[in-house]
């Protein structure tokens, strides 16, 4: 089925460990995004990529890095995980930079202990 | 910096009630306002609004935008327990990203 695929769905890390969250879309969308969601906080933008080859910081980029590997894939890396990064992470894509037409992945629930 | 404020943050109603969810915003070069419903997993799209005064309707849900006063409302009539969810409002501005509000948690009791 067409859409946005995130892996893994669940992950537990120890403080200081690193990991990469993977995201891939098969809708030929230009723009891709990483959000985190914490209780009572809505969705907060971590990084986004308006088009292949570009990435920009969002509202809460500290502690994260991203790579827009190609048009389909946009990964999020935690170099040294901290308990404050315990959250649900959503990847999304959109066809243009017009702020609409978002499709979300199913999310990754990350716990850092 | 773009800003979206939703109110109330949570509410509890009984089946059959009508609810109004509010969203106000400040954004540079407004392009669109979107409403999403989120249950257990990812947000699912409800409405996109770009023009003032034009009501969008889908079954028991409707929404309208006021670009002069910078707000939108989402109405749900004859609520059902399946309407229990978090309702997210988001605005698209000058760049490609959406800015989300904190969400409104709606609980519909039988």
Interface residues (C-beta under 8 A of the other chain):
Chain A: X31 X33 X35 X40 X41 X42 X43 X44 X45 X48 X50 X56 X58 X59 X90 X94 X96 X97 X98 X99 X100 X102 X104 X105 X106 X107
Chain B: X4 X6 X9 X31 X32 X34 X41 X42 X43 X45 X48 X88 X90 X91 X92 X93 X95 X96 X97 X98 X99 X100 X101 X102 X103
